[in-house]
Amino acid sequence: MKKSKRVKKSNSWKIKQHRDQFFKKSKTLGYRSRASFKLIELNEKFRFIKKNSNLLDLGSSPGGWAQVAGKLITKGKVLSVDIKPMEPVKNVKFMKSDIFEKNIKDKILNFFAGKLDVIISDMAANTTGNRTLDSIRTNQLCLEVLNLSSNLLKTEGSLVTKLFMGEDFLEVKKLAKNLFKDVNFFKPESSRNESKETYLHCRILKTL
């Protein structure tokens, strides 16, 4: 009985993926994941990636966001970082590492020879099956990315990072507004309707 339920659930997921216009479009255009369209939509709305941007891509594997950034940035640099491996992407340097390791900030700043124009993060905590816990854990990552960005971005820099709508949403919003002058929330059309994910776009660091 349990096996039958698992098979049914698996088949349901496959059907949903097959019908998903963004999933099919990603295969047609050669993107590694439907997530590519989330970054495309975010950039069309907020215009934070320029051809000469120095951009850090966090939680990059399998490389959907890296592919988009690598195409848009022709005169700057793109560095993708993940604890998981990632197949090479044209015009993108990959670093297999934990972004929260002690010496990682120095490695990033050395690669770019200074501070960054853009940080993007599609990181999410590994799912546990408990949606409330998953939201909390992913939003903790978002808080850490916010703090990291305050040390790595230029004053006029931009940050885009994933978060989940949940009970700690206000904590994320408060920190973002403490660090940045301009803070916006946006859910791309390519995010699934049933998903609690949204994206935070911040620009211009506040100076003390």
Secondary structure, DSSP 8 states (H G I E B T S, - for coil): -HHHHHHHHHHHHHHHHHH-HHHHHHHHHT-SSTHHHHHHHHHHHH----TT-EEEEES-TT-HHHHHHHHH-SSSEEEEEESS-----TT-EEEES-TTSTTHHHHHHHHHTS-EEEEEE-------S-HHHHHHHHHHHHHHHHHHHHHHEEEEEEEEEEEE-STTHHHHHHHHHHHEEEEEEE--TTS-TT--EEEEEEEEE---
